[in-house]
């Protein structure tokens, strides 16, 4: 088996990635996330995942929906509480 030059991510790498995903979901695409997207486009098909770059944007859109849905529910519950009071 030939080495591919890829290293396993450290705990810090994973945490940094999650923060970058969170920022991307908030609409602020960090430069590192753009580089990661470029990496996915280049290597996704080679690794047998031809549409994995779309999964990155899908995840960000789902996170945006979850945040907005959560905000709406909180606002709705507060609004109902004021009506009953």
Backbone as a chain_set.jsonl record, in Angstrom:
{"seq": "XXXXXXXXXXXXXXXXXXXXXXXXXXXXXXXXXXXXXXXXXXXXXXXXXXXXXXXXXXXXXXXXXXXXXXXXXXXXXXXXXXXXX", "coords": {"N": [[0.841, -1.191, 0.0], [0.584, 2.169, -0.872], [1.789, 5.145, 0.597], [-0.179, 8.033, 1.177], [0.444, 10.539, 2.043], [-1.143, 11.86, 3.845], [-2.102, 13.025, 7.011], [-3.46, 11.999, 10.176], [-6.042, 13.887, 11.716], [-5.529, 16.024, 14.541], [-6.816, 16.503, 17.896], [-7.018, 19.256, 18.282], [-7.054, 20.109, 15.636], [-9.533, 19.088, 14.838], [-11.267, 20.534, 16.513], [-10.773, 23.143, 15.613], [-11.727, 22.86, 13.021], [-14.467, 22.396, 13.506], [-15.184, 24.87, 14.585], [-14.695, 26.482, 12.362], [-16.603, 25.41, 10.629], [-18.899, 26.161, 12.002], [-18.709, 28.954, 11.81], [-18.874, 29.177, 9.036], [-21.452, 28.296, 8.665], [-22.791, 30.385, 9.772], [-22.57, 32.222, 7.851], [-20.144, 33.37, 7.365], [-17.608, 32.579, 5.613], [-14.653, 31.181, 6.326], [-11.209, 31.584, 5.266], [-9.682, 29.246, 5.452], [-11.69, 27.351, 5.245], [-12.483, 27.709, 2.631], [-10.17, 26.793, 1.361], [-10.327, 24.147, 2.204], [-12.646, 23.353, 0.898], [-11.735, 23.553, -1.746], [-9.847, 21.517, -1.664], [-11.553, 19.319, -1.278], [-12.936, 19.331, -3.724], [-10.871, 18.754, -5.487], [-9.766, 16.28, -4.543], [-11.909, 14.671, -3.855], [-13.256, 13.174, -5.888], [-11.145, 11.544, -6.718], [-10.851, 9.976, -4.47], [-13.111, 8.507, -4.48], [-15.448, 9.795, -3.812], [-17.314, 11.627, -5.404], [-19.124, 13.789, -5.111], [-18.685, 15.038, -2.71], [-17.968, 17.636, -2.088], [-20.32, 19.057, -2.37], [-21.667, 18.165, -0.15], [-20.505, 19.561, 1.946], [-21.5, 22.202, 1.669], [-24.203, 21.614, 1.899], [-24.317, 20.757, 4.575], [-23.704, 23.182, 5.861], [-25.95, 24.711, 5.118], [-28.009, 23.27, 6.373], [-27.298, 23.653, 9.038], [-27.679, 26.437, 9.225], [-30.468, 26.519, 8.926], [-31.234, 25.085, 11.224], [-30.367, 26.819, 13.256], [-31.876, 29.119, 12.696], [-34.46, 28.093, 12.961], [-34.47, 27.354, 15.64], [-34.203, 29.871, 16.818], [-36.591, 31.03, 15.997], [-38.494, 29.422, 17.306], [-37.892, 29.981, 19.988], [-38.511, 32.742, 20.024], [-41.227, 32.611, 19.422], [-42.228, 31.197, 21.631], [-41.668, 33.016, 23.678], [-43.264, 35.12, 22.852], [-45.848, 33.968, 23.063], [-45.889, 33.592, 25.815], [-46.029, 36.241, 26.691], [-48.518, 36.973, 25.821], [-50.247, 35.395, 27.359], [-49.734, 36.35, 29.864]], "CA": [[0.0, 0.0, 0.0], [1.372, 3.375, -1.012], [1.403, 6.227, 1.504], [-0.761, 9.155, 0.443], [0.926, 11.802, 2.598], [-2.17, 12.479, 4.688], [-1.954, 12.766, 8.451], [-4.704, 11.991, 10.944], [-6.225, 15.164, 12.41], [-5.409, 16.043, 15.994], [-7.997, 17.045, 18.584], [-7.044, 20.697, 18.003], [-7.498, 20.251, 14.246], [-10.972, 18.822, 14.807], [-11.96, 21.666, 17.14], [-10.647, 24.272, 14.695], [-12.625, 22.571, 11.911], [-15.837, 22.614, 13.96], [-15.38, 26.319, 14.695], [-14.783, 26.991, 10.994], [-17.922, 25.016, 10.126], [-19.884, 27.01, 12.665], [-18.609, 30.276, 11.183], [-19.383, 29.057, 7.671], [-22.903, 28.181, 8.775], [-23.302, 31.711, 10.121], [-22.441, 33.082, 6.682], [-18.788, 33.916, 7.278], [-16.782, 31.476, 5.148], [-13.234, 31.454, 6.575], [-10.288, 31.237, 4.192], [-9.327, 27.827, 5.58], [-12.814, 26.556, 4.757], [-12.392, 27.762, 1.169], [-9.104, 25.858, 0.992], [-10.836, 22.801, 2.419], [-13.567, 23.101, -0.214], [-10.895, 23.316, -2.922], [-9.284, 20.191, -1.46], [-12.618, 18.346, -1.534], [-13.202, 19.303, -5.162], [-9.743, 18.104, -6.153], [-9.497, 14.908, -4.11], [-13.129, 13.908, -3.615], [-13.485, 12.189, -6.939], [-10.032, 10.584, -6.672], [-11.048, 9.082, -3.334], [-14.365, 7.784, -4.635], [-16.566, 10.607, -3.296], [-17.338, 12.714, -6.387], [-19.995, 14.927, -4.756], [-18.484, 15.381, -1.297], [-17.914, 19.088, -1.942], [-21.711, 19.506, -2.172], [-22.047, 17.829, 1.223], [-20.03, 20.643, 2.813], [-22.469, 23.298, 1.605], [-25.459, 21.11, 2.444], [-24.19, 20.803, 6.03], [-23.8, 24.585, 6.28], [-27.339, 25.14, 4.966], [-28.788, 22.621, 7.425], [-26.982, 24.345, 10.286], [-28.375, 27.73, 9.18], [-31.874, 26.239, 9.174], [-31.394, 24.707, 12.624], [-30.206, 28.016, 14.078], [-33.025, 30.006, 12.492], [-35.631, 27.418, 13.525], [-34.35, 27.464, 17.089], [-34.489, 31.268, 17.164], [-38.016, 31.256, 15.788], [-39.235, 28.746, 18.374], [-37.694, 30.762, 21.212], [-39.272, 33.974, 19.872], [-42.64, 32.241, 19.474], [-42.56, 30.853, 23.012], [-41.663, 34.252, 24.455], [-44.448, 35.867, 22.414], [-47.006, 33.32, 23.681], [-45.819, 33.874, 27.249], [-46.46, 37.607, 26.923], [-49.971, 37.052, 25.586], [-50.937, 34.773, 28.485], [-49.459, 37.056, 31.111]], "C": [[0.881, 1.249, 0.0], [0.85, 4.461, -0.065], [0.88, 7.4, 0.679], [-0.352, 10.513, 0.993], [-0.065, 12.516, 3.49], [-1.945, 12.072, 6.136], [-3.326, 12.753, 9.108], [-4.837, 13.322, 11.682], [-6.085, 15.002, 13.924], [-6.706, 16.56, 16.592], [-8.136, 18.543, 18.298], [-7.521, 20.96, 16.572], [-9.007, 20.075, 14.144], [-11.755, 19.981, 15.399], [-11.916, 22.892, 16.231], [-11.599, 24.096, 13.507], [-14.08, 22.818, 12.302], [-16.155, 24.098, 14.105], [-15.527, 26.931, 13.3], [-16.123, 26.621, 10.366], [-19.025, 25.878, 10.724], [-19.89, 28.405, 12.052], [-19.158, 30.254, 9.761], [-20.899, 28.971, 7.681], [-23.55, 29.516, 9.114], [-23.167, 32.686, 8.955], [-21.077, 33.687, 6.498], [-17.837, 32.781, 6.915], [-15.309, 31.822, 5.35], [-12.369, 30.985, 5.405], [-9.899, 29.763, 4.249], [-10.45, 26.933, 5.067], [-12.848, 26.577, 3.223], [-11.303, 26.823, 0.66], [-9.563, 24.411, 1.161], [-11.799, 22.419, 1.301], [-12.774, 22.776, -1.488], [-10.263, 21.923, -2.848], [-10.334, 19.118, -1.761], [-12.919, 18.213, -3.019], [-12.112, 18.511, -5.875], [-9.653, 16.618, -5.812], [-10.753, 14.069, -3.894], [-13.36, 12.822, -4.642], [-12.392, 11.124, -6.952], [-10.241, 9.546, -5.576], [-12.378, 8.325, -3.398], [-15.579, 8.498, -4.079], [-16.744, 11.822, -4.211], [-18.175, 13.932, -6.006], [-19.798, 15.39, -3.322], [-18.397, 16.895, -1.083], [-19.312, 19.668, -1.747], [-22.174, 19.234, -0.741], [-21.628, 18.92, 2.205], [-21.04, 21.793, 2.829], [-23.835, 22.869, 2.136], [-25.429, 21.172, 3.966], [-24.352, 22.248, 6.529], [-25.242, 25.085, 6.179], [-28.236, 24.524, 6.038], [-28.544, 23.309, 8.759], [-27.664, 25.71, 10.344], [-29.852, 27.546, 9.508], [-32.104, 25.91, 10.645], [-31.294, 25.921, 13.541], [-31.42, 28.925, 13.922], [-34.298, 29.394, 13.073], [-35.636, 27.532, 15.046], [-34.688, 28.881, 17.551], [-35.973, 31.566, 17.039], [-38.842, 30.637, 16.908], [-39.103, 29.517, 19.68], [-38.513, 32.048, 21.163], [-40.763, 33.687, 20.02], [-43.062, 31.931, 20.91], [-42.586, 32.094, 23.901], [-42.904, 35.059, 24.123], [-45.72, 35.281, 23.029], [-47.048, 33.618, 25.179], [-46.295, 35.272, 27.563], [-47.957, 37.745, 26.722], [-50.727, 36.501, 26.789], [-50.78, 35.568, 29.763], [-50.357, 38.223, 31.341]], "O": [[1.818, 1.355, 0.792], [-0.357, 4.669, 0.06], [1.421, 7.721, -0.379], [-0.764, 11.541, 0.457], [0.155, 13.671, 3.854], [-1.636, 10.918, 6.435], [-4.248, 13.424, 8.644], [-3.852, 13.833, 12.216], [-6.472, 13.985, 14.499], [-7.595, 17.006, 15.866], [-9.245, 19.038, 18.096], [-8.281, 21.894, 16.318], [-9.679, 20.831, 13.442], [-12.789, 20.374, 14.859], [-12.914, 23.601, 16.096], [-12.203, 25.063, 13.042], [-14.843, 23.386, 11.521], [-17.261, 24.536, 13.787], [-16.378, 27.793, 13.082], [-16.716, 27.427, 9.65], [-19.965, 26.272, 10.034], [-20.954, 28.974, 11.804], [-19.824, 31.195, 9.33], [-21.558, 29.518, 6.797], [-24.713, 29.752, 8.787], [-23.594, 33.837, 9.05], [-20.867, 34.452, 5.557], [-17.318, 32.098, 7.798], [-14.768, 32.661, 4.631], [-12.761, 30.095, 4.649], [-9.798, 29.105, 3.213], [-10.185, 25.867, 4.512], [-13.201, 25.58, 2.594], [-11.485, 26.141, -0.349], [-9.224, 23.551, 0.348], [-11.77, 21.29, 0.812], [-13.106, 21.839, -2.213], [-10.16, 21.233, -3.862], [-10.037, 18.125, -2.424], [-13.133, 17.107, -3.517], [-12.396, 17.7, -6.756], [-9.481, 15.789, -6.706], [-10.651, 12.85, -3.761], [-13.631, 11.674, -4.291], [-12.671, 9.945, -7.169], [-9.861, 8.384, -5.726], [-12.723, 7.59, -2.474], [-16.629, 7.884, -3.892], [-16.365, 12.932, -3.837], [-17.944, 15.016, -6.542], [-20.663, 16.072, -2.773], [-18.723, 17.381, 0.0], [-19.475, 20.662, -1.039], [-22.978, 19.986, -0.189], [-22.324, 19.171, 3.188], [-21.391, 22.296, 3.896], [-24.543, 23.666, 2.751], [-26.405, 21.593, 4.587], [-25.059, 22.495, 7.506], [-25.707, 25.807, 7.061], [-29.13, 25.195, 6.554], [-29.481, 23.525, 9.527], [-28.172, 26.102, 11.395], [-30.424, 28.32, 10.275], [-33.059, 26.4, 11.249], [-32.058, 26.037, 14.499], [-31.935, 29.446, 14.911], [-35.129, 30.115, 13.625], [-36.675, 27.776, 15.659], [-35.377, 29.065, 18.554], [-36.546, 32.269, 17.871], [-39.783, 31.257, 17.404], [-40.084, 29.69, 20.403], [-39.147, 32.411, 22.155], [-41.48, 34.445, 20.674], [-44.131, 32.354, 21.351], [-43.438, 32.206, 24.783], [-43.533, 35.625, 25.018], [-46.585, 36.034, 23.474], [-48.115, 33.866, 25.74], [-46.913, 35.484, 28.606], [-48.598, 38.556, 27.389], [-51.738, 37.072, 27.198], [-51.617, 35.467, 30.659], [-50.232, 38.907, 32.357]]}, "num_chains": 1, "name": "protein.A"}
